[in-house]
Amino acid sequence: MAKKRVLRRYSELGLETPKTIIPRWVASKGPAFQRKFMEHMVLWLWPQFAGEAVARQVKAMGIRNKTLHLFGENSSMNNQVQMMGEIIVKRINDYAQYPVIHRIYVGRRWEHPDTEGMEEIHRKLVADEIKKAKEHIGHQIQRENLSEAKIRQAEAMAKKVEDEDLQKVIQRVYQHHLQANQLKEKKGWHPCLDCGTLCERDAVYCQRCAMKHEAELRHAIARVLREIPWARYPQVHEYVPNCTPAIIAKVREELVLELARIIDVRDRTSLEAKTLVMLYCCIPPEQLTEELINRTLYRLRFNLVIPKDYKMPKRYDIINWGHKGKEKKD
């Protein structure tokens, strides 16, 4: 919690954070170092690209010749990762902003994966940057000289308490608050449009009000998607003008997971199951087919309610792909 407070305080003063300092430092080391660093970042953030449920069973071993090598003991999960291959590759390359990998490959376990010790190195790097940031902020705030009027304001605030020791503490804390605000104003901060709290130069709202507005926006989008599960951005935009494709995608993903938690993995006919397919595929009801429902629910099978002793069907029993699918058609 202390680290989070330091980072929030660091960003609130409009100063650079480790998130901006580290990439610049990495870029200064040259293209080869930058490429290697990004590859390690991809491995460290594997749960973010594949999802927590997948990352718990399929581990990232390393990157060789633009191929991300993976290992998993669960064959069903391995198949799911292979099916998600193009999506995972796109997520990774979008994050890196250049093609780090071309494909994924699920194979053997490496004796010494490239991920060993990486988390500790990253933690130490971030901790050092946070420590520097904390010292830098404190020095800047302490160098701010308050006017006589602001000092008297702090004294008046402290005198509302009878205890003398507590008065000193309150006065010191409030003066520190005034110094921080004075530093923010020098950096171009302005009052929040809603509550009047100082917010960053390019922001309209402070962090708290921005979160409140985003929550209201997400709620409005969710209301539209519950009524029109197949709605895409142009349709949602008609009802929620401030929406963006990225926020709609996040809300859709949350609704898919929320709905999947109440649907039996064997269900193919209920309204909830069909709504889930329309929501996931952005398909209107007249385009629903039995094959599409089977494929989609099979793809989401690990998010659905799985009864005890239920045996998952094989992929080729649901989706007619590959050699076995051809045999069935013949």
N, C-alpha and C positions, 0 to 999 in steps of 0.2 A: 504493500500500500504506500510505503514511503517513497518508493521509486516513482510510482504513478503520480503522486502529488508533486514531486520535483519536476517531472516531464510536463505536467499541466501548467505548473507555475512558470516553467521555462518558456513554453509556447505563449502563455498569456502576456508576456512582456515583449512579444514580437521579435525574440531572438531566435537564432538558428537552433535546431534540435539535432540529436544524433541521426535522425532520419534523413536530414539534408547534408550533415557534415560527413558521414561515412561514405556515401556515394562519391562525393567530390574527392575525398582522400583516396578512394579506390581508383578513380579515374586518373589521378596523378601518378599512379604506380605503373601505368602503361597498359596497352591492350591485352597482353598475355595474362597479367595479374588480374585485370578486370574480368576477363572471361572465366578464369579459374574461380574467382570469388563468386561470380554469379552462379556457376555450377554448384558450388557448395551451398549457396542460398537456396537454390531449387531443392536440393536434398533436405535441407533443414526445414523448409516450408512444405514438404511433401504432404502432410495432413491437410494443409490449406488447399492444395490443388486437387487432391483425390477425395477429400472428405475424411472426417475422423473415423467413421466406421470402417472404411476401406483401409486406411493407413494403419489401423490396429492389426490387420491381418496380412497386408501386403506391404513389405518394407522396401524402401529405396536403397539399392546397393551402391550405385555410382553412375557416372556418365562416361561412356567411351564412344568415340567416333560419332557424336551427335545422337547416340542412342541411350535412353534412360533404362538401366537394367534394374529389374525388380525381382523380389522373391516372396512367395507366399505358399503356405502349406495347405490352404483351403482351395481346392480346384474350382469350386463354384465362384469364389471371390476372384480367383485369377481370371476366369472367363469374363466376369463382369468388368474387370479392369481392362482386358483386351478390347471389349466392346466400347469402352469409354476412351479408347486410345486417342482418337482425333480430338476429343474434347479436352483431355488432359494436356496434350501437346499444345493446343491453342491457348489454354490458360497459362501454361508456363511461359510460352513465347510472348504473350501479351504482357505478362508481369515483367519479363526481362527487357521488353521493347526491341528484341531482335531474336532470330531463330537460334536458341540455345540447343534445342533438340529437334530431330526430325521424326522420331518414332519412339515407342516404348517396347520393351521386351521383357516378358516374365520368364525367368530361367532359374538357374541354380543359385544357392546361397554363396556369397563370397566369404572367403575366410577372414579377410580384413576389409569390410565395407568402408567406403569413403566417408561415411557419416560418423565414424568413431571419433569421439572427442570434439566434434564440431559444435555441439550445443554449449559446452563449457567455454570454448574459445569465443563464441558469439556473445555469451553472457558477460564475460570479462570485458570484451570490447565495449559493449553498451554501458556497463557499470562505470568504466573509466570516463566515457563521454558524459555520463550523468553527473559524475563527481566534478568534472571540470565545469559543467554547466552551472551546477549549484554554487560553486565558488564564484564564478563569473557574475551571476545574478546578484548574489549578496553584496559584492563589492560595488556594483553599479548602484544598487539601492542605497547603500550607506553613504555614497558620495553625493546624494541628492540633498541640497540645502533647502530647508523649509522656511517660508516667510514667518514673520512674527505672528501674523494673523492665524496661520495654520497651527503654530505651536500653541497659541492660546486656545484654539479649537480643541486640540488634544487634551490640554489641561482641563478645560470645561467638561469634557467627556469623562475624564477620570474623577472629577470631584463629585460626580453623582453617586459614588460609592464612599461609604464612611471609613472603611479600613484603609489606613495609610499605605501599607505594603501592597495591597491590591490596587490602590490608586496608581502607584508607580508602574506596576505591570501593565495596567490598562493604558496608561499614557504612552509607554514605550511601544506597545503593540499597535496602538492607533497611529502614532507617528510613523511607524514602519509602513502601515497601510497607506498613509498619505504620501510617503516617499515613493512607494511603488506606483501609485496612481499618477504622480507627477512624472515619473519616468515613462509611463505608458503614453501620457499626453504629448511628451516630447517626441515620441515615435509615431505620432499621428493617429493615436487611438481616439475614438469618438463614442458618445453615449449610444447605447442600444436603443433601437427604435421602439421596443416594448417597455423595458424596465428601467432604462437609463444607465445601466451598468456599462462601464467602459468596455468596448470591444475593438477588435483589430481593424486596421485601416480599411481593408477590403471587404470586411464583413458588415452585414446589415444588423444582425442580431448577435448577442453574446452567446456563449456556448449553451447555457441553460435554455434560453429562449429558442435557439436554433434547434435544439433537441426536441423541444415541445412542438415546434412547427413541423419538424420532420415526422414526429409521431402522428400528428393530425393528418399529414399528407399520406402516410402509409395506411392509416385507418380508412381514409377516403378511397384509396386505391383498392384495398381489400374488400370494401363494400361493393365496389363495381365488379370485381372479379368473382365475388360470391354470387352476384346476380347474373353475370355474363362470363362464365368460366373460360370461354374461348377467346375473349377480347384481347386484341393486341394493342400496341401503343397508340395508333390513330384513334381507335374506339375509346380507349381509356382517357385519352387526352380531351375528348369532347366533354367528359364529365369532370375531369380533374386537370385543369389547364396547366398547373404547376408541376405536373409529373414529368419524370424522365425515364427513358428506357431502362437505365440501370436500376432505379428504385422499383420499377414495375417487376423486373426480373427477380429482385430480392423478395418482394412481397409474394410473388407467385411461388417461389421456392418454399417460403415459409408456409403458405397455404397448402401446398402439395404434401409437405411433411405432416402438417396438422391433420389433414384429411386421411392420409395413409395410416396414421396411428389407430384409426377406428375401423379399418376395413380388413376383413378376413382375407388371407392370401388366396383362398379358394373361390372368393366371390367374383362373379363375372356378370351378374344380372342386376344388382341393386342400383338404385339411383345414385348412391354415394360413389360406387365404383365407376360408373359412367361419367359422373362429374369430375372425378379424379383424372380420368383419361382426357377429358376435354380441357381441363385446366393445365395438364402437363404438356399436351400436344398442341394446344391452341386450335382445337378442331371443333366446329359447330356440331350439334347433335345429328343433323342429317348426313354428316360424313362419317359417323361412327360405323365401324364394321367389327364383326366378331374377331377377325384376325388382328386388327389394330388394338382392340381391348386386351386380347391375350398377350400380345407383344409388350404393350406398355406396362401392364400389371406384372408381367414376368420381370421386366427391367427394374421395377420398383419393389420386387419381392422382399428384399431385406428391410424395407421400411414398413411393410404391412404387418398385420397381426398374424403370427405363425402359431397355430395350435400345437400342443404337446404331441410328440411322436409323429408329426407331419413330415413326410418325405418329399423333398423338393423334386419336381420333374426335371428331366434333362432338357437342355436347351433345344435339342433337335425335335423334342416332342411338342414344343411350342412354336419354334421358328424354323421354317424349312430352309435352312442355309447349309451350304457345304455338301459334302459327299452323301451324307445320310439323307439330307433333304431331297437330293436328286433321286436316290433309290426309292423314296416314298412316292415321288411323282411318277416314276416309271411303273 
